[in-house]
Amino acid sequence: MKSFDAIIGHKKIISHFEEAIKTGKVSHAYLLSGEDGSGKMMIAKAVAKALLCEHKDGCGECAACKSLPQKRLKCCAFRI
């Protein structure tokens, strides 16, 4: 999925999210934990982008993907 391409490492969690999105079995909430700077927010935003994408892969080309950088993702709650 294109929304996860910029993330280095985290292969296990990325493959989990890709499979969940592909099969439509996404949980109502996820808890990402780890040290500061470990990529939690980057993963959370990539998941949100993939879920909101018209093609469900964070293509960067559809209307939803193009409007994401301008929005603050009001549909998602990021707790730090």
PyMOL Python script that loads the backbone (N, CA, C, O; Angstrom):
from pymol import cmd

cmd.read_pdbstr("""\
ATOM      1  N   MET A   1       0.842  -1.191   0.000  1.00  0.00           N
ATOM      2  CA  MET A   1       0.000   0.000   0.000  1.00  0.00           C
ATOM      3  C   MET A   1       0.873   1.236   0.000  1.00  0.00           C
ATOM      4  O   MET A   1       1.865   1.313   0.725  1.00  0.00           O
ATOM      5  N   LYS A   2       0.507   2.171  -0.794  1.00  0.00           N
ATOM      6  CA  LYS A   2       1.335   3.351  -0.989  1.00  0.00           C
ATOM      7  C   LYS A   2       1.465   4.205   0.259  1.00  0.00           C
ATOM      8  O   LYS A   2       2.497   4.847   0.456  1.00  0.00           O
ATOM      9  N   SER A   3       0.444   4.231   1.108  1.00  0.00           N
ATOM     10  CA  SER A   3       0.516   5.081   2.293  1.00  0.00           C
ATOM     11  C   SER A   3       1.567   4.593   3.293  1.00  0.00           C
ATOM     12  O   SER A   3       1.999   5.359   4.154  1.00  0.00           O
ATOM     13  N   PHE A   4       1.980   3.332   3.190  1.00  0.00           N
ATOM     14  CA  PHE A   4       2.968   2.778   4.104  1.00  0.00           C
ATOM     15  C   PHE A   4       4.380   2.756   3.521  1.00  0.00           C
ATOM     16  O   PHE A   4       5.315   2.346   4.209  1.00  0.00           O
ATOM     17  N   ASP A   5       4.558   3.186   2.274  1.00  0.00           N
ATOM     18  CA  ASP A   5       5.854   3.093   1.606  1.00  0.00           C
ATOM     19  C   ASP A   5       6.957   3.894   2.288  1.00  0.00           C
ATOM     20  O   ASP A   5       8.116   3.482   2.257  1.00  0.00           O
ATOM     21  N   ALA A   6       6.629   5.017   2.895  1.00  0.00           N
ATOM     22  CA  ALA A   6       7.645   5.881   3.498  1.00  0.00           C
ATOM     23  C   ALA A   6       8.091   5.394   4.881  1.00  0.00           C
ATOM     24  O   ALA A   6       9.034   5.942   5.452  1.00  0.00           O
ATOM     25  N   ILE A   7       7.438   4.392   5.412  1.00  0.00           N
ATOM     26  CA  ILE A   7       7.755   3.912   6.761  1.00  0.00           C
ATOM     27  C   ILE A   7       8.833   2.841   6.682  1.00  0.00           C
ATOM     28  O   ILE A   7       8.685   1.846   5.972  1.00  0.00           O
ATOM     29  N   ILE A   8       9.912   3.055   7.413  1.00  0.00           N
ATOM     30  CA  ILE A   8      11.026   2.117   7.445  1.00  0.00           C
ATOM     31  C   ILE A   8      10.869   1.232   8.672  1.00  0.00           C
ATOM     32  O   ILE A   8      10.609   1.719   9.773  1.00  0.00           O
ATOM     33  N   GLY A   9      11.026  -0.063   8.475  1.00  0.00           N
ATOM     34  CA  GLY A   9      10.861  -0.997   9.589  1.00  0.00           C
ATOM     35  C   GLY A   9       9.396  -1.256   9.875  1.00  0.00           C
ATOM     36  O   GLY A   9       8.548  -1.036   9.010  1.00  0.00           O
ATOM     37  N   HIS A  10       9.092  -1.712  11.052  1.00  0.00           N
ATOM     38  CA  HIS A  10       7.715  -1.970  11.487  1.00  0.00           C
ATOM     39  C   HIS A  10       6.972  -2.917  10.551  1.00  0.00           C
ATOM     40  O   HIS A  10       5.761  -2.783  10.373  1.00  0.00           O
ATOM     41  N   LYS A  11       7.670  -3.860   9.958  1.00  0.00           N
ATOM     42  CA  LYS A  11       7.078  -4.753   8.954  1.00  0.00           C
ATOM     43  C   LYS A  11       5.874  -5.531   9.482  1.00  0.00           C
ATOM     44  O   LYS A  11       4.876  -5.691   8.778  1.00  0.00           O
ATOM     45  N   LYS A  12       5.969  -6.014  10.723  1.00  0.00           N
ATOM     46  CA  LYS A  12       4.892  -6.829  11.283  1.00  0.00           C
ATOM     47  C   LYS A  12       3.600  -6.029  11.441  1.00  0.00           C
ATOM     48  O   LYS A  12       2.529  -6.490  11.047  1.00  0.00           O
ATOM     49  N   ILE A  13       3.700  -4.844  12.012  1.00  0.00           N
ATOM     50  CA  ILE A  13       2.505  -4.027  12.241  1.00  0.00           C
ATOM     51  C   ILE A  13       1.941  -3.507  10.917  1.00  0.00           C
ATOM     52  O   ILE A  13       0.724  -3.424  10.750  1.00  0.00           O
ATOM     53  N   ILE A  14       2.822  -3.158   9.978  1.00  0.00           N
ATOM     54  CA  ILE A  14       2.365  -2.680   8.672  1.00  0.00           C
ATOM     55  C   ILE A  14       1.630  -3.787   7.927  1.00  0.00           C
ATOM     56  O   ILE A  14       0.587  -3.543   7.319  1.00  0.00           O
ATOM     57  N   SER A  15       2.172  -5.005   7.970  1.00  0.00           N
ATOM     58  CA  SER A  15       1.488  -6.104   7.280  1.00  0.00           C
ATOM     59  C   SER A  15       0.138  -6.395   7.930  1.00  0.00           C
ATOM     60  O   SER A  15      -0.811  -6.766   7.239  1.00  0.00           O
ATOM     61  N   HIS A  16       0.040  -6.229   9.260  1.00  0.00           N
ATOM     62  CA  HIS A  16      -1.241  -6.413   9.946  1.00  0.00           C
ATOM     63  C   HIS A  16      -2.263  -5.387   9.442  1.00  0.00           C
ATOM     64  O   HIS A  16      -3.390  -5.747   9.102  1.00  0.00           O
ATOM     65  N   PHE A  17      -1.870  -4.119   9.395  1.00  0.00           N
ATOM     66  CA  PHE A  17      -2.788  -3.079   8.937  1.00  0.00           C
ATOM     67  C   PHE A  17      -3.160  -3.268   7.470  1.00  0.00           C
ATOM     68  O   PHE A  17      -4.322  -3.089   7.105  1.00  0.00           O
ATOM     69  N   GLU A  18      -2.204  -3.624   6.629  1.00  0.00           N
ATOM     70  CA  GLU A  18      -2.503  -3.852   5.215  1.00  0.00           C
ATOM     71  C   GLU A  18      -3.521  -4.974   5.040  1.00  0.00           C
ATOM     72  O   GLU A  18      -4.455  -4.847   4.248  1.00  0.00           O
ATOM     73  N   GLU A  19      -3.349  -6.061   5.770  1.00  0.00           N
ATOM     74  CA  GLU A  19      -4.278  -7.192   5.680  1.00  0.00           C
ATOM     75  C   GLU A  19      -5.666  -6.806   6.214  1.00  0.00           C
ATOM     76  O   GLU A  19      -6.683  -7.169   5.623  1.00  0.00           O
ATOM     77  N   ALA A  20      -5.701  -6.078   7.322  1.00  0.00           N
ATOM     78  CA  ALA A  20      -6.980  -5.650   7.900  1.00  0.00           C
ATOM     79  C   ALA A  20      -7.750  -4.752   6.932  1.00  0.00           C
ATOM     80  O   ALA A  20      -8.961  -4.898   6.770  1.00  0.00           O
ATOM     81  N   ILE A  21      -7.044  -3.830   6.298  1.00  0.00           N
ATOM     82  CA  ILE A  21      -7.690  -2.918   5.349  1.00  0.00           C
ATOM     83  C   ILE A  21      -8.138  -3.672   4.108  1.00  0.00           C
ATOM     84  O   ILE A  21      -9.242  -3.455   3.608  1.00  0.00           O
ATOM     85  N   LYS A  22      -7.279  -4.560   3.610  1.00  0.00           N
ATOM     86  CA  LYS A  22      -7.598  -5.316   2.404  1.00  0.00           C
ATOM     87  C   LYS A  22      -8.820  -6.209   2.603  1.00  0.00           C
ATOM     88  O   LYS A  22      -9.649  -6.329   1.701  1.00  0.00           O
ATOM     89  N   THR A  23      -8.941  -6.839   3.776  1.00  0.00           N
ATOM     90  CA  THR A  23     -10.056  -7.748   4.034  1.00  0.00           C
ATOM     91  C   THR A  23     -11.276  -7.051   4.631  1.00  0.00           C
ATOM     92  O   THR A  23     -12.336  -7.662   4.764  1.00  0.00           O
ATOM     93  N   GLY A  24     -11.130  -5.771   4.992  1.00  0.00           N
ATOM     94  CA  GLY A  24     -12.244  -5.035   5.584  1.00  0.00           C
ATOM     95  C   GLY A  24     -12.486  -5.382   7.045  1.00  0.00           C
ATOM     96  O   GLY A  24     -13.569  -5.131   7.574  1.00  0.00           O
ATOM     97  N   LYS A  25     -11.489  -5.956   7.694  1.00  0.00           N
ATOM     98  CA  LYS A  25     -11.628  -6.348   9.102  1.00  0.00           C
ATOM     99  C   LYS A  25     -10.796  -5.425   9.992  1.00  0.00           C
ATOM    100  O   LYS A  25      -9.887  -5.864  10.697  1.00  0.00           O
ATOM    101  N   VAL A  26     -11.130  -4.147   9.941  1.00  0.00           N
ATOM    102  CA  VAL A  26     -10.420  -3.140  10.715  1.00  0.00           C
ATOM    103  C   VAL A  26     -11.112  -2.973  12.055  1.00  0.00           C
ATOM    104  O   VAL A  26     -12.333  -2.826  12.117  1.00  0.00           O
ATOM    105  N   SER A  27     -10.341  -2.994  13.113  1.00  0.00           N
ATOM    106  CA  SER A  27     -10.876  -2.830  14.460  1.00  0.00           C
ATOM    107  C   SER A  27     -11.375  -1.400  14.658  1.00  0.00           C
ATOM    108  O   SER A  27     -11.015  -0.499  13.901  1.00  0.00           O
ATOM    109  N   HIS A  28     -12.200  -1.203  15.674  1.00  0.00           N
ATOM    110  CA  HIS A  28     -12.720   0.136  15.953  1.00  0.00           C
ATOM    111  C   HIS A  28     -11.660   1.033  16.573  1.00  0.00           C
ATOM    112  O   HIS A  28     -11.817   2.254  16.564  1.00  0.00           O
ATOM    113  N   ALA A  29     -10.587   0.465  17.110  1.00  0.00           N
ATOM    114  CA  ALA A  29      -9.518   1.261  17.723  1.00  0.00           C
ATOM    115  C   ALA A  29      -8.226   0.451  17.765  1.00  0.00           C
ATOM    116  O   ALA A  29      -8.240  -0.778  17.829  1.00  0.00           O
ATOM    117  N   TYR A  30      -7.121   1.170  17.727  1.00  0.00           N
ATOM    118  CA  TYR A  30      -5.805   0.550  17.862  1.00  0.00           C
ATOM    119  C   TYR A  30      -4.991   1.371  18.844  1.00  0.00           C
ATOM    120  O   TYR A  30      -5.114   2.595  18.890  1.00  0.00           O
ATOM    121  N   LEU A  31      -4.165   0.707  19.623  1.00  0.00           N
ATOM    122  CA  LEU A  31      -3.275   1.372  20.567  1.00  0.00           C
ATOM    123  C   LEU A  31      -1.852   1.115  20.100  1.00  0.00           C
ATOM    124  O   LEU A  31      -1.390  -0.026  20.079  1.00  0.00           O
ATOM    125  N   LEU A  32      -1.167   2.182  19.729  1.00  0.00           N
ATOM    126  CA  LEU A  32       0.227   2.080  19.321  1.00  0.00           C
ATOM    127  C   LEU A  32       1.075   2.629  20.458  1.00  0.00           C
ATOM    128  O   LEU A  32       0.885   3.769  20.881  1.00  0.00           O
ATOM    129  N   SER A  33       1.991   1.839  20.944  1.00  0.00           N
ATOM    130  CA  SER A  33       2.830   2.296  22.053  1.00  0.00           C
ATOM    131  C   SER A  33       4.296   2.159  21.678  1.00  0.00           C
ATOM    132  O   SER A  33       4.657   1.360  20.814  1.00  0.00           O
ATOM    133  N   GLY A  34       5.126   2.938  22.329  1.00  0.00           N
ATOM    134  CA  GLY A  34       6.556   2.900  22.076  1.00  0.00           C
ATOM    135  C   GLY A  34       7.195   4.199  22.502  1.00  0.00           C
ATOM    136  O   GLY A  34       6.524   5.136  22.936  1.00  0.00           O
ATOM    137  N   GLU A  35       8.492   4.236  22.370  1.00  0.00           N
ATOM    138  CA  GLU A  35       9.245   5.418  22.782  1.00  0.00           C
ATOM    139  C   GLU A  35       9.018   6.567  21.814  1.00  0.00           C
ATOM    140  O   GLU A  35       8.585   6.365  20.679  1.00  0.00           O
ATOM    141  N   ASP A  36       9.317   7.774  22.277  1.00  0.00           N
ATOM    142  CA  ASP A  36       9.210   8.958  21.432  1.00  0.00           C
ATOM    143  C   ASP A  36      10.071   8.777  20.194  1.00  0.00           C
ATOM    144  O   ASP A  36      11.207   8.310  20.277  1.00  0.00           O
ATOM    145  N   GLY A  37       9.525   9.147  19.055  1.00  0.00           N
ATOM    146  CA  GLY A  37      10.271   9.077  17.810  1.00  0.00           C
ATOM    147  C   GLY A  37      10.306   7.703  17.171  1.00  0.00           C
ATOM    148  O   GLY A  37      11.058   7.479  16.223  1.00  0.00           O
ATOM    149  N   SER A  38       9.494   6.772  17.682  1.00  0.00           N
ATOM    150  CA  SER A  38       9.527   5.407  17.143  1.00  0.00           C
ATOM    151  C   SER A  38       8.612   5.205  15.936  1.00  0.00           C
ATOM    152  O   SER A  38       8.614   4.128  15.340  1.00  0.00           O
ATOM    153  N   GLY A  39       7.830   6.224  15.566  1.00  0.00           N
ATOM    154  CA  GLY A  39       7.002   6.143  14.363  1.00  0.00           C
ATOM    155  C   GLY A  39       5.530   5.881  14.595  1.00  0.00           C
ATOM    156  O   GLY A  39       4.806   5.555  13.654  1.00  0.00           O
ATOM    157  N   LYS A  40       5.071   6.015  15.827  1.00  0.00           N
ATOM    158  CA  LYS A  40       3.660   5.752  16.143  1.00  0.00           C
ATOM    159  C   LYS A  40       2.721   6.666  15.358  1.00  0.00           C
ATOM    160  O   LYS A  40       1.756   6.201  14.751  1.00  0.00           O
ATOM    161  N   MET A  41       3.008   7.965  15.375  1.00  0.00           N
ATOM    162  CA  MET A  41       2.143   8.932  14.691  1.00  0.00           C
ATOM    163  C   MET A  41       2.205   8.741  13.185  1.00  0.00           C
ATOM    164  O   MET A  41       1.191   8.889  12.504  1.00  0.00           O
ATOM    165  N   MET A  42       3.373   8.418  12.655  1.00  0.00           N
ATOM    166  CA  MET A  42       3.509   8.191  11.219  1.00  0.00           C
ATOM    167  C   MET A  42       2.669   6.994  10.787  1.00  0.00           C
ATOM    168  O   MET A  42       2.011   7.043   9.748  1.00  0.00           O
ATOM    169  N   ILE A  43       2.685   5.930  11.567  1.00  0.00           N
ATOM    170  CA  ILE A  43       1.883   4.741  11.261  1.00  0.00           C
ATOM    171  C   ILE A  43       0.394   5.071  11.369  1.00  0.00           C
ATOM    172  O   ILE A  43      -0.395   4.680  10.508  1.00  0.00           O
ATOM    173  N   ALA A  44       0.013   5.790  12.425  1.00  0.00           N
ATOM    174  CA  ALA A  44      -1.394   6.145  12.616  1.00  0.00           C
ATOM    175  C   ALA A  44      -1.917   6.980  11.445  1.00  0.00           C
ATOM    176  O   ALA A  44      -3.030   6.755  10.972  1.00  0.00           O
ATOM    177  N   LYS A  45      -1.129   7.926  10.985  1.00  0.00           N
ATOM    178  CA  LYS A  45      -1.559   8.763   9.861  1.00  0.00           C
ATOM    179  C   LYS A  45      -1.608   7.966   8.560  1.00  0.00           C
ATOM    180  O   LYS A  45      -2.478   8.202   7.723  1.00  0.00           O
ATOM    181  N   ALA A  46      -0.683   7.029   8.386  1.00  0.00           N
ATOM    182  CA  ALA A  46      -0.695   6.189   7.188  1.00  0.00           C
ATOM    183  C   ALA A  46      -1.937   5.299   7.164  1.00  0.00           C
ATOM    184  O   ALA A  46      -2.538   5.099   6.108  1.00  0.00           O
ATOM    185  N   VAL A  47      -2.322   4.767   8.321  1.00  0.00           N
ATOM    186  CA  VAL A  47      -3.528   3.945   8.406  1.00  0.00           C
ATOM    187  C   VAL A  47      -4.754   4.796   8.094  1.00  0.00           C
ATOM    188  O   VAL A  47      -5.624   4.375   7.331  1.00  0.00           O
ATOM    189  N   ALA A  48      -4.829   5.990   8.677  1.00  0.00           N
ATOM    190  CA  ALA A  48      -5.963   6.880   8.417  1.00  0.00           C
ATOM    191  C   ALA A  48      -6.045   7.226   6.934  1.00  0.00           C
ATOM    192  O   ALA A  48      -7.130   7.239   6.353  1.00  0.00           O
ATOM    193  N   LYS A  49      -4.907   7.503   6.330  1.00  0.00           N
ATOM    194  CA  LYS A  49      -4.881   7.837   4.903  1.00  0.00           C
ATOM    195  C   LYS A  49      -5.369   6.667   4.057  1.00  0.00           C
ATOM    196  O   LYS A  49      -6.148   6.859   3.124  1.00  0.00           O
ATOM    197  N   ALA A  50      -4.918   5.463   4.376  1.00  0.00           N
ATOM    198  CA  ALA A  50      -5.350   4.281   3.615  1.00  0.00           C
ATOM    199  C   ALA A  50      -6.846   4.035   3.775  1.00  0.00           C
ATOM    200  O   ALA A  50      -7.519   3.664   2.814  1.00  0.00           O
ATOM    201  N   LEU A  51      -7.367   4.238   4.977  1.00  0.00           N
ATOM    202  CA  LEU A  51      -8.791   4.008   5.214  1.00  0.00           C
ATOM    203  C   LEU A  51      -9.665   5.037   4.509  1.00  0.00           C
ATOM    204  O   LEU A  51     -10.759   4.707   4.052  1.00  0.00           O
ATOM    205  N   LEU A  52      -9.203   6.264   4.416  1.00  0.00           N
ATOM    206  CA  LEU A  52      -9.993   7.321   3.790  1.00  0.00           C
ATOM    207  C   LEU A  52      -9.857   7.338   2.273  1.00  0.00           C
ATOM    208  O   LEU A  52     -10.695   7.921   1.585  1.00  0.00           O
ATOM    209  N   CYS A  53      -8.821   6.712   1.749  1.00  0.00           N
ATOM    210  CA  CYS A  53      -8.557   6.677   0.309  1.00  0.00           C
ATOM    211  C   CYS A  53      -9.685   5.958  -0.432  1.00  0.00           C
ATOM    212  O   CYS A  53     -10.221   4.960   0.052  1.00  0.00           O
ATOM    213  N   GLU A  54     -10.033   6.467  -1.589  1.00  0.00           N
ATOM    214  CA  GLU A  54     -11.076   5.847  -2.407  1.00  0.00           C
ATOM    215  C   GLU A  54     -10.669   4.452  -2.876  1.00  0.00           C
ATOM    216  O   GLU A  54     -11.525   3.598  -3.106  1.00  0.00           O
ATOM    217  N   HIS A  55      -9.368   4.220  -3.017  1.00  0.00           N
ATOM    218  CA  HIS A  55      -8.860   2.925  -3.468  1.00  0.00           C
ATOM    219  C   HIS A  55      -8.351   2.065  -2.309  1.00  0.00           C
ATOM    220  O   HIS A  55      -7.875   0.951  -2.527  1.00  0.00           O
ATOM    221  N   LYS A  56      -8.447   2.570  -1.095  1.00  0.00           N
ATOM    222  CA  LYS A  56      -8.022   1.874   0.134  1.00  0.00           C
ATOM    223  C   LYS A  56      -6.541   1.518   0.145  1.00  0.00           C
ATOM    224  O   LYS A  56      -6.144   0.506   0.723  1.00  0.00           O
ATOM    225  N   ASP A  57      -5.713   2.364  -0.504  1.00  0.00           N
ATOM    226  CA  ASP A  57      -4.276   2.105  -0.454  1.00  0.00           C
ATOM    227  C   ASP A  57      -3.445   3.371  -0.269  1.00  0.00           C
ATOM    228  O   ASP A  57      -2.217   3.313  -0.341  1.00  0.00           O
ATOM    229  N   GLY A  58      -4.084   4.502  -0.036  1.00  0.00           N
ATOM    230  CA  GLY A  58      -3.342   5.740   0.127  1.00  0.00           C
ATOM    231  C   GLY A  58      -2.648   6.148  -1.154  1.00  0.00           C
ATOM    232  O   GLY A  58      -1.469   6.502  -1.140  1.00  0.00           O
ATOM    233  N   CYS A  59      -3.365   6.103  -2.253  1.00  0.00           N
ATOM    234  CA  CYS A  59      -2.796   6.291  -3.597  1.00  0.00           C
ATOM    235  C   CYS A  59      -2.158   7.659  -3.807  1.00  0.00           C
ATOM    236  O   CYS A  59      -1.208   7.791  -4.579  1.00  0.00           O
ATOM    237  N   GLY A  60      -2.673   8.669  -3.128  1.00  0.00           N
ATOM    238  CA  GLY A  60      -2.158  10.012  -3.325  1.00  0.00           C
ATOM    239  C   GLY A  60      -2.732  10.702  -4.549  1.00  0.00           C
ATOM    240  O   GLY A  60      -2.408  11.861  -4.808  1.00  0.00           O
ATOM    241  N   GLU A  61      -3.572  10.020  -5.302  1.00  0.00           N
ATOM    242  CA  GLU A  61      -4.117  10.552  -6.541  1.00  0.00           C
ATOM    243  C   GLU A  61      -5.607  10.881  -6.479  1.00  0.00           C
ATOM    244  O   GLU A  61      -6.072  11.776  -7.184  1.00  0.00           O
ATOM    245  N   CYS A  62      -6.359  10.164  -5.641  1.00  0.00           N
ATOM    246  CA  CYS A  62      -7.815  10.375  -5.583  1.00  0.00           C
ATOM    247  C   CYS A  62      -8.134  11.677  -4.831  1.00  0.00           C
ATOM    248  O   CYS A  62      -7.260  12.271  -4.199  1.00  0.00           O
ATOM    249  N   ALA A  63      -9.374  12.099  -4.911  1.00  0.00           N
ATOM    250  CA  ALA A  63      -9.796  13.351  -4.269  1.00  0.00           C
ATOM    251  C   ALA A  63      -9.588  13.308  -2.758  1.00  0.00           C
ATOM    252  O   ALA A  63      -9.184  14.305  -2.159  1.00  0.00           O
ATOM    253  N   ALA A  64      -9.859  12.169  -2.143  1.00  0.00           N
ATOM    254  CA  ALA A  64      -9.694  12.049  -0.691  1.00  0.00           C
ATOM    255  C   ALA A  64      -8.231  12.220  -0.295  1.00  0.00           C
ATOM    256  O   ALA A  64      -7.925  12.933   0.661  1.00  0.00           O
ATOM    257  N   CYS A  65      -7.330  11.572  -1.022  1.00  0.00           N
ATOM    258  CA  CYS A  65      -5.899  11.672  -0.711  1.00  0.00           C
ATOM    259  C   CYS A  65      -5.367  13.084  -0.942  1.00  0.00           C
ATOM    260  O   CYS A  65      -4.559  13.585  -0.159  1.00  0.00           O
ATOM    261  N   LYS A  66      -5.815  13.714  -2.003  1.00  0.00           N
ATOM    262  CA  LYS A  66      -5.343  15.061  -2.305  1.00  0.00           C
ATOM    263  C   LYS A  66      -5.823  16.071  -1.275  1.00  0.00           C
ATOM    264  O   LYS A  66      -5.155  17.079  -1.045  1.00  0.00           O
ATOM    265  N   SER A  67      -6.972  15.819  -0.650  1.00  0.00           N
ATOM    266  CA  SER A  67      -7.488  16.767   0.332  1.00  0.00           C
ATOM    267  C   SER A  67      -6.945  16.510   1.738  1.00  0.00           C
ATOM    268  O   SER A  67      -7.081  17.368   2.610  1.00  0.00           O
ATOM    269  N   LEU A  68      -6.341  15.359   1.974  1.00  0.00           N
ATOM    270  CA  LEU A  68      -5.856  15.032   3.315  1.00  0.00           C
ATOM    271  C   LEU A  68      -4.816  15.994   3.869  1.00  0.00           C
ATOM    272  O   LEU A  68      -4.936  16.371   5.035  1.00  0.00           O
ATOM    273  N   PRO A  69      -3.807  16.418   3.121  1.00  0.00           N
ATOM    274  CA  PRO A  69      -2.825  17.326   3.715  1.00  0.00           C
ATOM    275  C   PRO A  69      -3.437  18.640   4.187  1.00  0.00           C
ATOM    276  O   PRO A  69      -2.880  19.295   5.069  1.00  0.00           O
ATOM    277  N   GLN A  70      -4.570  19.036   3.617  1.00  0.00           N
ATOM    278  CA  GLN A  70      -5.215  20.285   3.993  1.00  0.00           C
ATOM    279  C   GLN A  70      -6.130  20.109   5.195  1.00  0.00           C
ATOM    280  O   GLN A  70      -6.501  21.092   5.837  1.00  0.00           O
ATOM    281  N   LYS A  71      -6.501  18.872   5.509  1.00  0.00           N
ATOM    282  CA  LYS A  71      -7.399  18.606   6.623  1.00  0.00           C
ATOM    283  C   LYS A  71      -6.599  18.225   7.861  1.00  0.00           C
ATOM    284  O   LYS A  71      -5.417  17.892   7.778  1.00  0.00           O
ATOM    285  N   ARG A  72      -7.253  18.281   8.986  1.00  0.00           N
ATOM    286  CA  ARG A  72      -6.607  17.899  10.232  1.00  0.00           C
ATOM    287  C   ARG A  72      -7.075  16.528  10.700  1.00  0.00           C
ATOM    288  O   ARG A  72      -6.910  16.193  11.873  1.00  0.00           O
ATOM    289  N   LEU A  73      -7.653  15.732   9.811  1.00  0.00           N
ATOM    290  CA  LEU A  73      -8.159  14.395  10.128  1.00  0.00           C
ATOM    291  C   LEU A  73      -9.090  14.430  11.340  1.00  0.00           C
ATOM    292  O   LEU A  73      -8.854  13.761  12.347  1.00  0.00           O
ATOM    293  N   LYS A  74     -10.152  15.227  11.215  1.00  0.00           N
ATOM    294  CA  LYS A  74     -11.114  15.365  12.302  1.00  0.00           C
ATOM    295  C   LYS A  74     -11.811  14.044  12.635  1.00  0.00           C
ATOM    296  O   LYS A  74     -12.344  13.873  13.732  1.00  0.00           O
ATOM    297  N   CYS A  75     -11.801  13.124  11.689  1.00  0.00           N
ATOM    298  CA  CYS A  75     -12.458  11.840  11.906  1.00  0.00           C
ATOM    299  C   CYS A  75     -11.620  10.920  12.771  1.00  0.00           C
ATOM    300  O   CYS A  75     -12.104   9.875  13.206  1.00  0.00           O
ATOM    301  N   CYS A  76     -10.388  11.281  13.026  1.00  0.00           N
ATOM    302  CA  CYS A  76      -9.471  10.405  13.768  1.00  0.00           C
ATOM    303  C   CYS A  76      -9.041  11.069  15.065  1.00  0.00           C
ATOM    304  O   CYS A  76      -8.824  12.280  15.109  1.00  0.00           O
ATOM    305  N   ALA A  77      -8.920  10.286  16.101  1.00  0.00           N
ATOM    306  CA  ALA A  77      -8.464  10.799  17.391  1.00  0.00           C
ATOM    307  C   ALA A  77      -7.044  10.303  17.632  1.00  0.00           C
ATOM    308  O   ALA A  77      -6.818   9.100  17.768  1.00  0.00           O
ATOM    309  N   PHE A  78      -6.110  11.207  17.685  1.00  0.00           N
ATOM    310  CA  PHE A  78      -4.726  10.871  17.988  1.00  0.00           C
ATOM    311  C   PHE A  78      -4.433  11.387  19.397  1.00  0.00           C
ATOM    312  O   PHE A  78      -4.391  12.595  19.628  1.00  0.00           O
ATOM    313  N   ARG A  79      -4.233  10.478  20.318  1.00  0.00           N
ATOM    314  CA  ARG A  79      -3.931  10.840  21.702  1.00  0.00           C
ATOM    315  C   ARG A  79      -2.447  10.614  21.963  1.00  0.00           C
ATOM    316  O   ARG A  79      -1.910   9.536  21.709  1.00  0.00           O
ATOM    317  N   ILE A  80      -1.815  11.633  22.464  1.00  0.00           N
ATOM    318  CA  ILE A  80      -0.384  11.518  22.743  1.00  0.00           C
ATOM    319  C   ILE A  80      -0.161  11.515  24.239  1.00  0.00           C
ATOM    320  O   ILE A  80       0.979  11.426  24.694  1.00  0.00           O
TER     321      ILE A  80
END
""", "prot")
cmd.dss("prot")
cmd.show_as("cartoon", "prot")
cmd.util.cbc("prot")
cmd.orient("prot")
